[in-house]
Amino acid sequence: MKRILLIAGLVLSAGLINAQTFELIDKNGTVVNSGNVSATGGHMDNDINAYVYIKNTSSTTLDVKVKRYEMSVASGTKNYFCWFSCYGAMDAGTNVLFPVPGSVEDGPIHKRTIAAGDTDSTMSAHHEPHGVNGTSCYLYVVYDANNPNDSASVEVCFNVGFTSIDENSKVSAQHYPNPATDQLNIVLDGLNGNTAQLEVYNMVGEVVDRKTISNSRTVLNTSAYGSGVYFYSVKNNNAVLVTRKFVVR
């Protein structure tokens, strides 16, 4: 029986979801906060990329960091991103969250100072197909290094061979209620009897809850999580199959 890893993590603070400290802007000049950016290419392309410009709309200079979460990623591909310098390409599923909290890549040298009102153009997302068709999506979170809850996010999807997300993913997930207060019900389709490990971790990567589930339905006791936006991901054979976000109030 294959083992599937179900990971849930904290992304932002719910009270600051609409904060306007950052504006994320695509190549067309459109603000894409909490939205989507897409890029297309062929399965034989070496690298497909998408640029996201980051504007500091606050009245103070900020030290800014970027995190990447794998949302729904085709197995056999690689990915990386550049943030004034480029990280090395990594296999899909190696790090659902990157940089890993507490790692060298998450250190103080990987923050960039953006003055009040300025726009930084050094952030780009990269996907390497390695012959694999499918749609792979990543969530990028831009945040104040001194106040991680002050953040903005955008989902970047790479369409390789023009395969839709539904065609690429074999596992689907639904949850309710959203927002949740005391509990969240999760319904998974496509696990086919495999067991799953549920892990809940906070913004700095600390695991706050963990349990094993053995069927397609599970309940998260969210009463102790605290208010915020969380996400859960299903991982199989080192590939993230599906990720969904939810809110706890």
Secondary structure, 3 states (H helix, E strand, C coil): CCEEEEEEEEEECHHHCCCCCEEEECCCCCECCCCEEEEEECCCCCCEEEECEEEECCCCCEEEEEEEEEEECCCCCEEEEEECCECCCEECCCCCEECCCCCHHHCHHHCEEECCCCEECCEEEEEECCCCCEEEEEEEEEEECCEEEEEEEEEEEEEECCCCHHHHCCCEEEEECCCECCEEEEEEECCCCCEEEEEEECCCCCEEEEEEECCCEEEEECCCCCCEEEEEEEEECCEEEEEEEEEEC
